[in-house]
Amino acid sequence: MNNTLPAHGRLRCKDSFCTSLVVGVILVNLFAYLMVGNSLYNSRKHYDKLAEVSTQNLAKSLEGNFSDILDKLNIVLFSVGEEAERQLAAHGIDRGSLSAYAKQQVQILPEADKIAITDRAGNVLCGSDSTTEAVNISDRPYFSRLRDNADRQLVVSPLLKGKVTGQWKVIAARRYDNADGSFAGVVIGTIDVAYFDKLLSHLDIGKYGAVGVRDADFKLVALHPKGKEPASRIGSDVVSQKTRAMIQANPVTASYKTVFARDNKERMVTFRKAAKYPYYIFATISPVDYMTSWRKEALVGVVLLLLFSAMTAASARFLYKSKASALLHAEAQRYGDEMRQQNEELNAALARIKRLEGIISICSYCKKIRTEQQSWEQLEKYLSEHSDAMFSHGICPDCADEQQRLFREVALSHKDCTNSH
């Protein structure tokens, strides 16, 4: 019995196996790609979080340094103000002595650029640099605020240009009073923005990162590194709309991603407001820098995926060839079985032909044929079993005439017999 499939069945089997193999390879590779993709996605989020934490720590550290500088300047200004009040109470302001005292305090606080003392009208009386130029600062908002408010707290102004040098300064001031408590003038301390540039320049924030300081009006106080574009210049108030919105929504601190106009590239940004002062510290880091390790992971992942895809494709090709070889083997076996069967049938036919072509013993009277088993069979049966011939019964003209003659003779004989009776 032949158990092999017919040709069309084998073709369907082959096509079905090929389809299943292709679908299987696609699904396995899709699963692998999804797994690696999900892993890389989570890894990227992890690096984003690390970058966010890094900028937060950096901004917090810089905010602490910035606030410490102004806190120390506040102490120095308080000391100079106390000296000015002491001199007023004793014999009036001694400009030389007060200048020397202010210079001594500047040496204690190297961050300070200059300390100056004004009278109640805003005229600069003296300072740590022993200047004799006539300068009036009564138009400065911080002077008006100290003059009109008896609160003797430190007032820190936004970024301003010095009236004499024209250089950008961060200015802090305190009020000092007469013995009766009336307003006597202000003690001013200035810090050149170059100091903050120098402070920031020691920080390693990557090739495309940046750190900066802005005042409450978003004017740029310090930036490292500086670009060539106008937005990188000191005093520029050009910031992204997203930054303005984030500061409005989160006045103290926030971390977010935004695209910088300087190079149209995205960065992770954290800003932090100085605790007691109208300044913001910004720390930014670029994905180009902090994603270096992730890109290496992604490259390794892609290479492994390509190798996996190549291996699965090679395995599928091997399986397909093995299946095709098995089908060809089955096909060859089927053809072999068919050939054997045909040979057997051919041999049987040849045997029958030889039997029919040889000497056949036939009875001279009944025409029966003697078989190889020495039995006698009707001619029709013998020929039917030993050839493909089939018989249909009829009568030839001679036999028909003979049968009619015999029929007439029998009929006449029957008639004569009847008449005799």
Summary of the structure (lengths in Angstrom):
residues: 421
radius of gyration: 57.2
end to end distance: 73.1
largest distance: 200.9
contacts: 1151
relative contact order: 0.10
helix: 54%
strand: 18%
